[in-house]
C-alpha cells in the first residue's frame, strides 16, 4: 500500500503545476470572448448574420458584459473594414453602417471618423501611386522612352492596419 501511495504522491506532485490559476482562467475567458466577437464581426461582414439578429447574438454571447462584447464586435468590424472600397450598399451594409446600427447614439461620429480614415488612406495611397509612377517613368527614360503622352497606370497595395488601428482607437 505504501508503494501505491508514493506513486499517487508522485502523480499529484507532477500534475500540481497543471492546474490553471485564476488569472490564467480569466485570460482564457477573455481570449474566448474575443474569438466569439471576431466571429460575430466576420458573420456580419460576410452577410451570414443580419443586423436584426445582432442584438440576440450579443445578448447570447455577451455573458455578464454585453456592452464589452459589443465593443469587441465593433473592434472586429473595424478590422474587417476595407478603407479603399467605397460602400454603395450593393453587397449589404459595410462596417461603417453596421457600427452605426450597433451604436445609434454615435452614428454621426462613426460616419465622420470613417470618412476621415478613408480620406487619410486615400491621400497616402495617392502619394504611393505617384511615387511608383515616377519610378516607372524614370525607368522608361533610362531606356530612351519618354514623352508627355506617357501616363503609367500603377496600382499600389497599401497596408490599411495603421489606419484601422487609429480608427479603432478613436472609436473606443
C-alpha positions in Angstrom: 0.0 0.0 0.0 2.9 2.3 0.7 4.1 1.8 -2.8 0.7 2.8 -4.3 0.6 5.9 -2.1 4.0 7.0 -3.1 3.1 6.6 -6.8 -0.1 8.7 -6.2 2.0 11.2 -4.4 4.4 11.4 -7.3 1.5 11.8 -9.8 0.0 14.6 -7.6 3.4 16.4 -7.4 3.8 16.2 -11.2 0.4 17.4 -12.0 0.2 20.1 -9.4 1.5 22.7 -11.8 -1.0 21.8 -14.5 -4.0 23.4 -12.7 -4.7 26.8 -14.1 -4.6 29.8 -11.8 -7.5 32.3 -11.7 -5.5 34.7 -13.8 -5.0 32.1 -16.5 -8.6 31.1 -16.4 -9.7 34.8 -16.8 -7.2 35.3 -19.6 -8.6 32.3 -21.4 -12.1 33.5 -21.0 -11.1 36.9 -22.4 -9.5 35.3 -25.4 -12.6 33.1 -25.9 -14.8 36.2 -25.8 -12.5 38.0 -28.3 -12.8 35.0 -30.7 -16.6 34.9 -30.4 -16.7 38.7 -31.1 -14.4 38.3 -34.1 -16.7 35.5 -35.4 -19.8 37.7 -35.0 -18.0 40.6 -36.8 -17.0 38.2 -39.6 -20.5 36.9 -39.9 -21.8 40.5 -40.1 -19.2 41.4 -42.7 -20.0 38.4 -45.0 -23.7 38.8 -44.6 -24.5 35.5 -42.8 -25.6 37.4 -39.7 -28.3 40.0 -40.3 -28.4 43.2 -38.4 -31.8 42.4 -36.9 -30.4 39.3 -35.3 -27.3 41.1 -33.9 -28.9 42.1 -30.6 -29.8 38.5 -29.8 -26.3 37.3 -30.7 -24.8 40.0 -28.4 -27.1 39.2 -25.5 -26.4 35.4 -26.0 -22.6 35.7 -26.4 -22.0 38.7 -24.3 -22.4 36.9 -21.0 -22.2 39.3 -18.0 -21.0 42.2 -20.0 -22.9 42.7 -23.2 -21.5 46.3 -23.7 -18.0 45.0 -23.5 -18.9 42.3 -26.1 -20.4 45.0 -28.3 -17.1 46.9 -28.1 -15.2 43.7 -29.1 -17.6 43.2 -32.1 -17.0 46.8 -33.0 -13.2 46.3 -33.0 -13.7 43.2 -35.2 -15.8 45.2 -37.6 -13.1 47.9 -37.9 -10.6 45.2 -38.7 -12.8 43.8 -41.4 -13.4 47.2 -43.0 -11.9 47.9 -46.4 -10.9 51.6 -46.3 -10.2 51.6 -50.1 -13.7 50.5 -51.0 -16.5 53.0 -51.1 -19.6 51.5 -49.6 -22.5 51.5 -52.0 -24.8 49.1 -50.3 -24.7 46.6 -53.2 -23.1 43.9 -51.0 -25.0 44.7 -47.9 -24.1 47.2 -45.2 -20.4 47.8 -44.7 -18.6 48.1 -41.4 -19.4 51.7 -41.1 -23.2 51.3 -41.4 -23.1 48.2 -39.2 -21.2 50.1 -36.5 -23.7 53.0 -36.8 -26.5 50.5 -36.2 -24.6 49.0 -33.3 -24.1 52.4 -31.6 -27.0 54.6 -32.8 -26.1 57.4 -30.4 -22.7 57.7 -32.0 -23.8 57.1 -35.6 -22.7 60.5 -37.0 -19.4 60.4 -35.2 -18.8 56.9 -36.6 -19.5 58.0 -40.1 -17.3 61.1 -39.7 -14.4 59.0 -38.3 -14.7 56.5 -41.2 -14.8 59.4 -43.7 -11.6 60.8 -42.1 -9.9 57.4 -42.1 -10.8 56.8 -45.8 -9.6 60.3 -46.7 -6.2 59.7 -44.9 -5.9 56.3 -46.5 -6.7 57.7 -50.0 -4.1 60.5 -49.6 -1.4 58.0 -48.6 -2.4 55.7 -51.4 -2.3 58.6 -53.9 1.2 59.5 -52.7 2.4 55.9 -53.0 1.0 55.6 -56.5 2.5 58.9 -57.6 5.9 57.7 -56.3 5.6 54.4 -58.1 4.5 56.2 -61.4 7.6 58.4 -61.1 9.8 55.3 -60.8 8.2 53.8 -63.9 8.7 57.0 -65.9 12.4 57.1 -64.7 12.9 53.5 -65.9 11.3 54.3 -69.2 13.5 57.4 -69.7 16.6 55.3 -69.0 15.5 53.1 -71.9 15.0 56.1 -74.1 11.3 56.1 -74.0 9.8 59.5 -73.0 7.2 62.0 -73.8 4.2 63.9 -72.4 1.8 61.2 -73.6 3.2 58.6 -71.2 0.9 58.2 -68.2 1.7 55.0 -66.4 -1.2 53.4 -64.5 0.1 51.8 -61.4 -1.8 50.0 -58.6 -0.3 50.0 -55.2 -1.4 48.0 -52.2 -1.1 50.0 -49.1 -1.3 48.4 -45.6 -4.6 49.5 -44.0 -3.7 48.3 -40.5 -2.2 51.6 -39.2 -5.4 53.5 -40.4 -7.6 50.8 -38.9 -5.7 51.0 -35.6 -6.2 54.8 -35.5 -9.8 54.4 -36.3 -10.4 51.7 -33.7 -8.6 53.9 -31.1 -10.8 56.9 -31.9 -13.9 54.8 -31.8 -13.2 53.4 -28.4 
